[in-house]
């Protein structure tokens, strides 16, 4: 995702360890939840996402296992 992108979480792939799935859901990354990418820094730095009223950073290695449906970009 790029900064400003919005998506809906569809679920997680089977390659993601159960402990990571549980931790992400504790943070609010539930299927059906809307997510906004706030920052997408270069050089592999973790991206910053907003879920509900909370902001989290997630590295691409973990985020790649979250299935999403893009729903547009902010203006």
Long-range contacts (C-beta under 8 A, 24 or more apart in sequence): 1-37, 1-40, 1-47, 1-49, 1-63, 1-68, 1-70, 2-37, 2-40, 2-73, 3-37, 3-38, 3-39, 3-40, 4-36, 4-37, 4-73, 4-74, 5-36, 5-37, 5-70, 5-72, 5-73, 6-34, 6-35, 6-36, 6-37, 6-70, 6-71, 6-72, 6-73, 6-74, 7-34, 7-35, 7-37, 7-68, 7-69, 7-70, 7-71, 8-32, 8-33, 8-34, 8-35, 8-68, 8-69, 8-71, 9-33, 9-35, 9-66, 9-67, 9-68, 10-67, 10-68, 10-69, 11-66, 11-67, 12-65, 12-66, 12-67, 13-65, 13-67, 15-65, 16-62, 16-65, 16-66, 20-62, 20-65, 24-62, 24-66, 27-51, 27-54, 27-56, 28-52, 28-54, 29-66, 34-71, 35-68, 36-74
